[in-house]
Amino acid sequence: MKTSRMWAAAGCLLAGLSASVEAQDTTFTLVNNTEFTVRSVYIWPVTTDYRGPDRLGTDYIPSGRSHTFRPLDDECRYNIRVTLTDSNDEFRTNGVDLCGLGKLTLYYDYEERDLRASVD
């Protein structure tokens, strides 16, 4: 009885490990629904403190446009930081599950004077 439980637990553990080893689709589109231009986007796994380089490089995302990103790490949870050119505002969020996210839309809340995002 104990042996069968042990093998069942081991099977569950191995199934979980094999699922986490498989590559997850972290591709998502960042939509700039503000009147400002996005000047930088940082996306890094929650398992590290190093945010890496600006994912836009020398590019930018004008108002009303979008850009598709695909983080290369085999993880689902990421931190995201977005800064704008015409404003001192930035959007930060931690632990976003990018696996199956699809679209993240930035918008500016004028009442709160804050850059925000919605998930689609």
C-alpha positions in Angstrom: 0.0 0.0 0.0 2.8 2.5 1.0 4.7 1.5 -2.1 1.9 2.2 -4.5 1.3 5.6 -2.9 5.0 6.3 -3.2 5.0 5.4 -6.9 1.8 7.5 -7.5 3.4 10.5 -5.8 6.6 10.0 -7.8 4.5 9.8 -11.0 2.7 13.0 -10.2 6.0 14.7 -9.5 7.6 13.5 -12.7 4.5 14.6 -14.7 4.8 18.1 -13.2 8.5 18.3 -14.0 8.0 17.2 -17.6 5.2 19.8 -18.0 7.5 22.5 -16.7 10.3 21.4 -19.0 8.2 21.8 -22.1 8.5 25.2 -23.7 5.6 27.5 -22.9 4.3 30.1 -25.3 5.0 33.5 -23.8 4.4 35.5 -26.9 2.2 38.5 -26.2 1.3 41.8 -27.9 1.8 45.1 -26.1 -0.7 47.7 -27.3 0.0 51.4 -26.8 -3.5 52.9 -26.2 -2.1 56.1 -24.8 -1.4 59.4 -26.4 2.3 59.0 -25.6 5.1 57.0 -27.2 6.5 54.0 -25.4 10.3 54.4 -25.3 11.4 51.3 -23.4 10.1 47.9 -22.4 11.8 45.6 -20.0 10.6 42.0 -19.5 12.4 39.6 -17.2 11.7 36.3 -15.3 10.6 36.7 -11.7 13.3 34.3 -10.8 16.0 36.9 -11.4 16.7 40.4 -10.4 18.5 41.3 -13.6 16.0 43.0 -16.0 18.2 42.8 -19.0 18.3 45.2 -21.9 15.4 47.3 -23.3 13.5 44.9 -25.5 12.7 47.7 -28.0 16.4 48.5 -28.5 16.4 51.7 -30.7 12.7 51.2 -31.7 9.6 52.6 -29.9 5.9 52.1 -30.0 3.9 55.1 -31.1 0.5 55.9 -29.8 -2.1 53.6 -31.3 0.4 51.0 -32.4 1.5 47.6 -30.9 4.6 45.4 -30.7 4.8 41.6 -30.2 7.3 40.2 -27.7 8.4 36.7 -27.0 10.6 36.2 -24.0 13.1 33.4 -24.6 13.2 32.0 -21.0 11.2 28.8 -20.4 9.1 30.4 -17.7 5.6 31.8 -17.5 5.9 34.5 -14.8 7.6 37.8 -15.7 8.1 41.3 -14.4 7.3 44.1 -16.9 8.4 47.7 -16.9 7.3 50.2 -19.6 8.4 53.9 -19.8 7.0 56.6 -22.0 8.9 59.4 -23.9 6.5 62.3 -23.4 5.9 61.7 -19.7 7.7 60.7 -16.5 5.2 57.9 -16.1 6.0 54.2 -16.2 4.0 51.0 -15.8 5.4 48.3 -13.6 3.9 44.9 -12.8 5.4 41.8 -11.2 4.6 38.2 -11.7 2.5 38.4 -14.9 1.7 35.0 -16.3 2.6 35.4 -19.9 1.7 31.9 -20.9 -1.5 32.3 -22.9 -1.7 36.0 -22.1 -2.2 37.2 -25.6 -2.5 41.0 -25.3 -1.5 43.6 -22.7 -3.0 47.1 -23.5 -1.6 50.2 -22.0 -3.8 53.2 -21.3 -3.5 56.4 -19.4 -6.0 57.1 -16.5 -6.3 60.9 -16.6 -8.4 61.0 -13.5 -5.8 59.2 -11.4 -2.9 60.5 -13.6 -1.5 57.1 -13.9 -0.3 54.7 -16.6 -2.3 51.4 -16.4 -2.8 48.2 -18.3 -5.5 45.8 -19.1 -5.2 42.1 -20.0 -7.0 40.7 -23.0 
